Each structure stands twice: as C-alpha cells, then as structure tokens.
Amino acid sequence: TVLQLLTLNVDAISKQLTELTIQAPQFFQQVPTVIDVSAVQHELESLDVEALLERLKLAGLLPVGIVGANPNQARLFNRVGLPAMPQSKHYK
C-alpha cells in the first residue's frame, strides 16, 4: 500500500485515517505501507516525522519506507528506521 502525503499537517492526516478506519476497521491492520512524499517534497523539512509515524501506527499501518524524497530529505526518515525506496511505477 502507498500513502501519498498531500499535506504535512499530521493532525489532518490522522483525522482522515481515523475516518477511513471507522468505515473499514480491518482494512489498515498491519498493512505494510510506503509513504510517498513527492507531493510535499518542497516543504518536507518541516514534517514532524516521529509524530507522523506514531499516528500511522495508531491507525494500524506499518510504515516500511518512503519514496519521493531527495537524499537529504530521506535522512529525516532514515533516522527513525525508514529507508528510502527506489521510485517505481508501482508506487503511483
């Protein structure tokens, strides 16, 4: 599964995931998830990565890596154990 971030507002992301979880409670349970940050790449340094990961895990997602970040931005995620994955048409 790919989660494409369209905002860096962790509260807004969490709210949307909560709404989806209410509609389909088992859908997100332990689903390996690649986080696509390409749409927010220009402002990615302001993302609270730890808070985002905590919220994703609370929603049941299992973050496994990121795509769409440049090497410097990928370090933000590497520090919390998420590798940058090669860009692929499968992540679109």
Order of alpha helices (4+ residues) and beta strands (2+ residues): beta-alpha-beta-alpha-beta-alpha
